[in-house]
Amino acid sequence: MKQNDFRKPVVYILDQELRKRDLKNKMKLEGGEEYKGELPEYPVRLVRNESKKVIKCIYAENTELEWMEELIRNTEGKVYRIKTTYPDKTEKTIELFKNIDDRVELIDYV
Protein backbone atom coordinates (compact mmCIF):
# COMPACT_ATOMS: atom_id res chain seq x y z
CA MET A 1 0.00 0.00 0.00
CA LYS A 2 1.54 3.26 -1.11
CA GLN A 3 1.62 6.17 1.32
CA ASN A 4 0.81 9.49 -0.31
CA ASP A 5 2.63 12.55 0.99
CA PHE A 6 -0.27 15.00 1.50
CA ARG A 7 2.13 17.81 2.41
CA LYS A 8 3.69 18.20 -1.06
CA PRO A 9 0.49 19.21 -2.90
CA VAL A 10 -0.68 21.35 0.03
CA VAL A 11 2.63 23.24 0.18
CA TYR A 12 2.63 23.67 -3.60
CA ILE A 13 -0.93 25.04 -3.66
CA LEU A 14 -0.35 27.42 -0.76
CA ASP A 15 2.98 28.64 -2.16
CA GLN A 16 1.31 29.42 -5.48
CA GLU A 17 -1.51 31.34 -3.81
CA LEU A 18 0.83 33.20 -1.45
CA ARG A 19 3.08 34.15 -4.33
CA LYS A 20 0.08 35.34 -6.32
CA ARG A 21 -1.20 37.52 -3.51
CA ASP A 22 2.28 38.42 -2.20
CA LEU A 23 1.26 37.76 1.40
CA LYS A 24 4.75 36.61 2.33
CA ASN A 25 6.00 40.18 2.15
CA LYS A 26 3.13 41.82 4.05
CA MET A 27 3.26 40.17 7.49
CA LYS A 28 3.12 42.47 10.48
CA LEU A 29 4.30 41.00 13.75
CA GLU A 30 2.94 41.76 17.22
CA GLY A 31 5.59 44.41 17.94
CA GLY A 32 4.44 46.37 14.88
CA GLU A 33 7.50 45.42 12.88
CA GLU A 34 7.02 44.14 9.37
CA TYR A 35 8.36 40.74 8.36
CA LYS A 36 9.82 40.30 4.90
CA GLY A 37 10.62 36.88 3.54
CA GLU A 38 9.11 33.44 3.55
CA LEU A 39 7.50 31.90 6.58
CA PRO A 40 9.52 29.12 8.23
CA GLU A 41 8.41 25.59 7.41
CA TYR A 42 10.50 23.86 10.08
CA PRO A 43 10.29 22.83 12.82
CA VAL A 44 6.77 21.56 12.33
CA ARG A 45 4.52 19.81 14.82
CA LEU A 46 1.69 17.64 13.50
CA VAL A 47 -1.44 17.40 15.64
CA ARG A 48 -3.47 14.24 15.04
CA ASN A 49 -7.01 13.24 15.95
CA GLU A 50 -8.05 9.97 17.63
CA SER A 51 -7.96 8.12 14.29
CA LYS A 52 -4.31 9.25 13.77
CA LYS A 53 -5.12 11.65 10.90
CA VAL A 54 -3.35 15.02 10.83
CA ILE A 55 -5.73 17.86 11.71
CA LYS A 56 -3.25 20.68 12.29
CA CYS A 57 0.31 21.62 11.29
CA ILE A 58 2.03 24.15 13.55
CA TYR A 59 5.17 25.75 12.13
CA ALA A 60 7.95 27.52 14.12
CA GLU A 61 6.04 26.91 17.34
CA ASN A 62 6.68 29.27 20.28
CA THR A 63 8.38 31.90 18.11
CA GLU A 64 7.04 35.20 16.85
CA LEU A 65 6.83 33.65 13.36
CA GLU A 66 4.54 30.81 14.48
CA TRP A 67 1.83 30.00 11.97
CA MET A 68 -0.47 27.05 11.42
CA GLU A 69 -2.60 25.20 8.93
CA GLU A 70 -5.76 23.45 10.06
CA LEU A 71 -6.92 20.63 7.80
CA ILE A 72 -10.72 20.48 7.81
CA ARG A 73 -12.02 17.07 6.81
CA ASN A 74 -15.38 15.89 5.47
CA THR A 75 -17.33 12.88 6.75
CA GLU A 76 -15.15 10.56 4.65
CA GLY A 77 -12.04 11.91 6.39
CA LYS A 78 -10.71 13.71 3.33
CA VAL A 79 -9.39 17.29 3.48
CA TYR A 80 -11.74 19.75 1.77
CA ARG A 81 -10.67 23.00 3.44
CA ILE A 82 -7.41 24.40 4.76
CA LYS A 83 -7.51 27.22 7.28
CA THR A 84 -4.19 29.07 7.59
CA THR A 85 -3.45 31.35 10.54
CA TYR A 86 -0.48 33.68 9.95
CA PRO A 87 1.89 35.20 12.55
CA ASP A 88 -0.08 38.46 12.54
CA LYS A 89 -3.20 36.42 13.54
CA THR A 90 -4.94 36.94 10.19
CA GLU A 91 -6.69 33.91 8.78
CA LYS A 92 -7.32 32.66 5.26
CA THR A 93 -9.39 29.62 4.37
CA ILE A 94 -9.25 27.85 1.05
CA GLU A 95 -11.67 25.22 -0.19
CA LEU A 96 -10.43 22.36 -2.33
CA PHE A 97 -12.68 21.05 -5.09
CA LYS A 98 -11.78 17.58 -6.32
CA ASN A 99 -12.57 15.80 -9.56
CA ILE A 100 -13.81 12.23 -10.04
CA ASP A 101 -10.26 10.91 -9.62
CA ASP A 102 -10.09 12.60 -6.20
CA ARG A 103 -7.47 15.12 -7.39
CA VAL A 104 -7.64 18.82 -6.55
CA GLU A 105 -8.95 20.62 -9.58
CA LEU A 106 -10.00 24.02 -8.22
CA ILE A 107 -9.18 26.18 -5.20
CA ASP A 108 -11.48 28.87 -3.88
CA TYR A 109 -11.17 31.29 -0.96
CA VAL A 110 -13.99 31.02 1.55
CORQUI-V393070 format. One record per residue. N is the residue number from 1. SS is DSSP state (2 for helix, 1 for strand, 0 for the rest). Layout:
BEGIN
n = (N	N)
ss = (SS	SS)
END
This chain:
BEGIN
n = (1	2	3	4	5	6	7	8	9	10	11	12	13	14	15	16	17	18	19	20	21	22	23	24	25	26	27	28	29	30	31	32	33	34	35	36	37	38	39	40	41	42	43	44	45	46	47	48	49	50	51	52	53	54	55	56	57	58	59	60	61	62	63	64	65	66	67	68	69	70	71	72	73	74	75	76	77	78	79	80	81	82	83	84	85	86	87	88	89	90	91	92	93	94	95	96	97	98	99	100	101	102	103	104	105	106	107	108	109	110)
ss = (0	0	0	0	0	2	2	2	2	2	2	2	2	2	2	2	2	2	2	2	2	0	2	2	2	0	1	1	0	0	0	0	0	1	1	0	0	0	0	0	0	0	0	1	1	1	1	1	0	0	0	0	0	1	1	1	1	1	1	0	0	0	0	0	0	0	1	1	1	1	1	1	1	0	0	0	0	0	1	1	1	1	1	1	1	0	0	0	0	0	1	1	1	1	1	1	1	1	0	0	0	0	0	1	1	1	1	1	1	0)
END
